[in-house]
Structures are given as C-alpha cells and as structure tokens.
C-alpha cells in the first residue's frame, strides 16, 4: 500500500505557513488590555506635541520665476549691426560667453553674492524691525533644542573670551577673504535660505527664499532677483563697456588732432593768402592733406564709437519676470496641528510596540540573565 507523501500529521505544522499566519484578534486583545497605558501615552504625546509645535518658528517661502534671454549671437537686425551698416562698417557680433543661464544656482550660492545681500534693508510685517539683513538674522527665533546643541560651543567661546583679551574696537567691514565664525555661519544660513533652480529645457530660473517673516522674505527675494539680473548684465556688457571706454579716449584724441590740424591750416592760409610763392602753396597743400587725413581718422573712430555704444545696449540680456515676489499670506512650514497629531501618533505607536513586543522580550532577557547569575 502506497503512502501519501503529501500527508502531514495534524500536530505538525508547516513552519512557512506558521510565519505567515498572524493572529490579529490576539493583537487586538492585547491592545485593548493596555488601553489605559495608551491613554496615558496619548496624554504625554499631547504635551510633547504642544511643546515641540510651539517651539518651531513659522517660516514663509517666496518663489520668483524668471525667463532670461541669454542669446549671445544676435541677428543682423541688432542695434550694433544696424549702426554698423548705417555707418558703412561691418561688425561681427558672435561671442562665446563663459556665463550662461545654467550657472544661476552657482552664482546665488556663491559667497561674494551672499555677502552683497548682507546690507539689504529689510522690514518686518509688523513694522517693529527695520534693519539690514545681516542684523535680522540675529533676530530669527531658534527652537530650544538648538540652544542645547549650541551650548558646548557657546561655553567654549565664553571661556576663550575670559582667557584671551579681546580688542575693544571691532571692525564693521566684512573681509570676504577672511570671514569670522559668526559671518561664516550667517553666510551658511543664507545659502540654506536662498536657492535657485534652472530648467535646462525651458531655461526658466526659479529662485526660492525661506525666512521667518513674510515681508522680509519677499524683500530678500526681490533683492536676490535684482542682484542676479545686475550680475549677469554687468558680466555681459563688461567687454562692450571696456571697448566703448577705449574708443571714447581714442575719439577725444583724434578729435583734438583734427582740431589742431584744422587750426594750423586755417592760420597758415589766412597768413599767406596773397603770397604766390610755390613753397607757400606746397606748405598749404601739405597742411590741408594733414587736416583731411586727421578728419578721416577722426570720422572712422566716431563711427566705431557709435557702434560700440549701440553694442552695449544690444548685449544687455532681457529678463521676463513670470512670477514676481509677493508677501505670502500663509506659512510654508508644517502646521502645528499636523505636528501635534504626528507626535501623538508616534508616542502611541512606540508605547504599543513596547508593551506588546518589547516588554515581553525584555522580561525574557532579564529572566535568562537572572538564571545564569543564580547558577
């Protein structure tokens, strides 16, 4: 008689099936049995949630969206090309820029750019504080655990101030080459509060500023946009302005040379008008040629100067502000109700896990340890 190999004794259970089976009713009974403990845990969670929710300061976020036009190769209808064709010259306007729109995040996150924001005038929404941005950073609130975290460094700084003599006169100017610890910490804070992102497909630049006062946040966001625009404009027109300044000096020199040659010719012509010597006519012709040559050079430099002036305007990039900076009405940080509910939920889950799983295991460990010590 053949035995059924798939037959299994009822007292022997498959360990795999045993692992998969969960007695939910038993778990619910255990939870119901410790309901009073869970009520106490919920009360503790309410207290902790209120303390933590009230300790976290509100934060406001302002987002500005820009659409910059950063095309270095202008069409033939540009101002410089138009001026060049008008004046009879040929100007090629192809340029390879080392600065493009994708570098906006790196520019905003650079230390020199952040230091330029330090002296920005800001004002809180309630009007109680009207100061610079670097001074406002000292007025921002910090959670109480932040003071606990910073306590060791504050204690060390206090001890150093007692041991090392400090100078009475402190320089208010910031040296970008050598920042103090306070200045470096504020730079880091601003780098965390101000971010820029660029969509490489659409070239849309998004600048985000997060601070604790809504009006200050909007002011700083507007200042960041303005300084970023000016930074890129200054870079783009720097070469054109240098060329224009050089042509301005050259124009004045050639103008003076033409005026001198013209004056010499007029003076010689008036003095020797009625003299019929050949030498006089030869000198008069030479002076006239010098005057004409000086005028030609002067005229060419004047044309180049007009082209250079037009090129400055042409090289300026155009920024379309798609989403301007506005004072936010609601904070961007998590709601205090959400924080309170989250803390209560975490407290109840931790207590439940400890009572059902952790406490029995801990009791077994203690019993085994006690047996070993007794033996």
C-alpha positions in Angstrom: 0.0 0.0 0.0 1.5 3.3 -1.1 1.8 6.1 1.4 0.6 9.5 0.6 3.7 11.6 0.6 1.7 14.9 0.9 0.0 13.7 4.1 1.1 15.7 7.1 0.3 14.9 10.8 -2.2 17.4 12.2 0.1 18.2 15.1 3.0 19.1 12.8 2.5 22.5 11.1 4.4 23.9 8.2 6.8 26.5 9.6 6.4 28.7 6.5 2.6 28.8 7.0 3.2 29.5 10.7 5.3 32.5 9.9 2.7 33.9 7.6 -0.2 33.5 9.9 -0.9 36.5 12.2 -3.4 36.3 15.0 -4.9 39.7 14.6 -7.6 39.1 17.2 -4.9 38.3 19.8 -3.1 41.5 18.9 -6.3 43.5 19.2 -7.0 41.9 22.6 -3.5 42.8 23.8 -4.0 46.4 22.6 -7.4 46.6 24.3 -5.8 45.2 27.5 -3.3 48.1 27.6 -5.8 50.8 26.6 -5.2 52.7 29.8 -1.5 52.8 29.2 -2.2 54.0 25.6 -4.4 56.8 27.0 -1.5 57.9 29.2 0.8 57.8 26.3 -1.6 59.9 24.2 -1.6 62.5 27.0 2.2 62.5 27.1 2.1 62.9 23.3 -0.2 65.9 23.5 2.1 67.6 26.0 5.2 66.8 23.9 3.4 67.8 20.7 2.3 71.2 22.1 5.9 71.9 23.3 7.5 71.0 20.0 4.9 72.7 17.9 5.2 75.9 19.8 9.0 75.7 19.8 9.2 75.5 16.0 9.1 79.0 14.5 6.9 79.8 11.4 8.6 80.0 8.1 7.5 81.7 4.9 8.6 80.9 1.4 8.6 83.2 -1.6 9.2 81.8 -5.1 10.2 84.0 -8.1 10.3 82.7 -11.7 12.4 84.3 -14.4 12.7 83.7 -18.1 16.0 85.1 -19.1 17.0 85.7 -22.7 20.7 84.8 -22.9 21.4 84.5 -26.6 25.0 85.6 -27.4 24.6 85.6 -31.2 22.3 88.4 -32.3 20.6 88.7 -35.6 21.6 91.1 -38.2 18.8 93.4 -37.1 20.5 94.2 -33.8 21.4 97.7 -32.8 25.1 97.2 -33.4 24.6 95.7 -36.8 22.1 98.4 -37.7 24.6 101.2 -36.7 27.4 99.4 -38.4 25.5 99.2 -41.7 24.3 102.8 -41.4 27.9 104.0 -40.9 29.4 101.8 -43.5 31.2 99.3 -41.3 31.0 95.6 -40.8 30.7 94.3 -37.3 30.5 90.7 -36.4 28.7 90.0 -33.2 29.5 86.4 -32.4 30.6 85.8 -28.8 31.1 82.8 -26.7 30.0 83.5 -23.2 31.6 81.8 -20.2 28.4 82.8 -18.3 25.1 81.3 -19.2 21.7 80.8 -17.6 22.6 77.4 -16.1 25.1 79.0 -13.8 22.4 81.0 -11.9 22.3 78.5 -9.0 26.1 78.6 -8.6 26.0 82.4 -8.7 23.3 82.6 -6.0 25.1 80.1 -3.8 28.5 81.9 -4.1 29.9 83.6 -1.0 30.5 87.0 -2.7 26.9 87.1 -4.0 25.6 86.3 -0.5 27.8 88.9 1.1 26.4 91.5 -1.2 22.9 90.8 0.4 24.1 91.5 3.9 23.4 95.2 3.7 20.0 94.8 2.1 17.4 96.9 4.1 14.5 94.7 5.4 11.4 95.5 7.4 9.2 93.0 9.3 5.5 92.8 8.5 4.6 94.4 11.9 7.0 97.3 11.3 8.8 96.7 14.6 12.1 95.9 13.0 13.8 98.0 10.2 17.4 96.9 9.7 19.8 95.2 7.5 19.5 91.5 6.5 22.7 90.5 8.4 21.2 92.1 11.6 17.8 90.4 11.0 19.4 87.0 11.0 20.3 87.5 14.7 16.6 88.2 15.4 15.3 85.0 14.0 14.0 82.5 16.5 15.6 79.2 17.2 14.0 76.1 18.8 15.1 75.3 22.4 16.9 72.2 21.3 19.1 74.4 19.1 20.4 76.2 22.2 21.1 72.8 23.8 23.0 71.8 20.7 25.0 75.0 20.6 25.7 75.1 24.3 29.1 73.4 24.1 30.4 75.9 21.5 28.9 78.8 23.4 30.6 77.6 26.6 34.0 77.2 24.8 33.6 80.7 23.3 32.9 82.2 26.7 35.9 80.5 28.2 38.1 81.8 25.4 36.8 85.3 25.9 37.8 85.1 29.5 41.3 83.8 28.8 42.1 85.7 25.7 41.9 89.5 25.7 39.6 90.9 23.0 40.1 94.2 21.4 37.5 96.9 22.2 37.3 98.2 18.6 35.7 95.8 16.3 35.7 96.5 12.5 32.2 96.6 11.0 33.5 95.9 7.5 33.4 92.4 6.2 36.5 90.9 4.7 35.4 88.3 2.1 38.9 86.9 2.1 38.8 86.1 5.8 35.4 85.7 7.4 34.8 85.4 11.1 32.9 82.4 12.6 29.8 84.5 13.0 30.0 85.8 9.5 30.6 82.4 8.0 27.7 81.0 10.0 25.4 83.7 8.6 26.6 83.0 5.1 25.7 79.3 5.5 22.3 80.3 6.9 21.6 82.5 3.8 22.9 79.8 1.4 20.3 77.4 3.0 17.5 80.0 2.9 18.2 81.1 -0.7 18.2 78.6 -3.5 18.0 78.8 -7.3 17.0 76.1 -9.8 17.1 76.1 -13.6 15.0 74.1 -16.0 17.6 73.2 -18.7 14.8 72.6 -21.3 12.9 75.9 -20.9 15.8 78.0 -19.3 13.3 79.1 -16.6 15.0 80.1 -13.4 13.2 79.7 -10.1 14.5 81.5 -7.0 13.2 80.4 -3.6 13.7 82.3 -0.4 12.6 80.9 3.0 12.7 83.1 6.2 10.7 83.6 9.3 8.9 86.9 8.4 6.7 87.1 5.3 7.6 90.7 4.3 11.3 90.2 4.9 11.2 87.0 2.7 9.5 89.0 -0.1 12.1 91.8 0.2 15.0 89.4 0.1 13.6 87.5 -2.8 13.2 90.7 -4.8 16.7 91.8 -3.9 18.1 88.4 -5.0 16.4 88.7 -8.4 17.6 92.3 -8.8 21.2 91.5 -7.9 21.3 88.3 -10.1 20.0 90.3 -13.1 22.6 93.1 -12.5 25.3 90.5 -12.0 24.6 88.9 -15.4 24.1 92.2 -17.1 27.4 93.5 -15.8 29.2 90.4 -17.0 27.6 90.5 -20.4 28.3 94.2 -21.1 31.7 94.3 -19.4 33.7 93.7 -22.6 31.5 96.1 -24.6 31.9 98.8 -22.0 35.7 98.4 -22.0 35.7 98.7 -25.8 33.5 101.8 -25.6 35.7 103.4 -22.9 38.8 102.8 -25.0 37.0 104.3 -28.1 35.9 107.3 -26.1 39.5 108.1 -25.2 40.6 107.5 -28.8 37.8 109.6 -30.1 38.9 112.6 -27.9 42.5 112.2 -29.0 41.6 112.0 -32.7 39.2 114.9 -32.4 41.9 117.1 -30.8 44.4 116.1 -33.5 41.8 117.1 -36.2 41.1 120.4 -34.5 44.9 121.1 -34.2 45.5 120.3 -37.9 42.5 122.4 -38.9 43.7 125.3 -36.8 47.2 125.1 -38.3 45.8 125.0 -41.8 43.4 127.9 -41.2 46.1 130.0 -39.6 48.7 129.4 -42.4 46.0 130.1 -45.1 45.0 133.4 -43.5 48.6 134.5 -43.1 49.8 133.6 -46.6 46.6 134.3 -48.6 48.1 136.9 -51.0 51.5 135.3 -51.4 52.1 133.5 -54.7 55.2 131.6 -53.9 55.3 127.9 -54.9 56.7 127.0 -51.5 53.8 128.6 -49.7 51.4 126.7 -51.9 53.2 123.4 -51.2 53.1 124.0 -47.4 49.4 125.0 -47.7 48.7 121.8 -49.6 50.6 119.7 -47.1 48.7 121.2 -44.2 45.4 120.6 -46.0 46.3 116.9 -46.6 47.2 116.6 -42.9 43.8 118.1 -42.0 41.9 115.8 -44.3 43.8 112.7 -43.1 43.1 113.7 -39.5 39.4 114.2 -40.3 39.2 110.7 -42.0 40.7 109.0 -38.9 38.5 111.1 -36.6 35.4 110.2 -38.6 36.3 106.4 -38.6 36.8 106.5 -34.8 33.5 108.3 -34.4 31.7 105.6 -36.4 33.3 102.8 -34.3 32.3 104.7 -31.1 28.6 104.8 -32.2 28.7 101.0 -33.0 30.3 100.3 -29.6 27.6 102.4 -27.8 24.9 100.5 -29.6 26.5 97.2 -28.8 26.3 97.9 -25.0 22.5 98.1 -25.3 22.4 95.1 -27.5 24.5 92.9 -25.2 22.1 93.5 -22.2 20.1 90.3 -21.6 16.3 90.7 -21.2 14.7 89.1 -18.1 11.0 88.4 -18.1 9.7 88.1 -14.5 7.0 85.4 -14.9 6.2 85.2 -11.2 7.2 88.3 -9.1 7.9 88.3 -5.4 4.8 88.8 -3.2 4.3 88.7 0.5 2.9 85.2 1.4 -0.2 85.0 3.5 0.3 81.5 4.9 3.5 79.9 6.4 5.2 77.3 4.3 6.3 75.2 7.4 4.3 72.3 8.7 1.1 73.2 10.5 1.1 73.0 14.3 -1.9 70.7 14.2 -0.1 68.2 11.9 3.0 68.3 14.2 0.7 67.7 17.3 -1.1 64.8 15.6 2.2 63.3 14.4 3.8 63.4 17.8 0.7 61.8 19.4 0.7 59.0 16.8 4.4 58.3 17.2 4.0 58.2 21.0 1.1 55.8 20.9 2.8 53.5 18.3 6.0 53.4 20.3 4.2 52.6 23.6 2.1 49.9 21.8 5.2 48.3 20.3 7.0 48.4 23.6 4.1 46.8 25.6 3.3 44.1 23.0 6.7 43.2 21.6 9.5 45.0 23.5 8.4 44.4 27.1 7.9 40.6 26.8 11.3 40.2 25.1 12.9 42.3 27.8 11.3 40.2 30.5 12.7 37.0 28.9 16.2 38.5 28.7 16.0 39.5 32.3 14.9 36.0 33.3 17.6 34.3 31.4 20.2 36.7 32.8 18.9 36.0 36.4 19.0 32.2 35.8 22.6 32.4 34.7 23.7 34.5 37.7 21.9 32.2 40.1 23.6 29.1 38.6 
